[in-house]
């Protein structure tokens, strides 16, 4: 997809809702969703080039189980990584957001980092 996909979340309310949906997920589910997004993205010029989740993100997942500031950093990391996928790779942002809504509904309310 093209950069114009970012128009999908090109206002403050949409970006806030996007972040809130991500934040509803437990840390491991956020990571799983981002890994799924990476699997679905590929380079516009080379099919074999696929994005990868950085080690820092894996580290944040472990820290987010015990630390609310790491939980917030993980949420922002997943949000920014998803926007990067949309801007730099062939990636269907609308489909990813649809999958995110389903996951957020499944997990119900805001995840409490103290209980996982």
Secondary structure, DSSP 8 states (H G I E B T S, - for coil): --GGGGGGG-SHHHHHHHHHHHHHS-HHHHHHHHHHHHHH-B-SS-TT------HHHHHHHHHHTT-HHHHHHHHHHHHHHHHHHHHHSB--HHHHHHHHHHHHHHH-S---TTT-
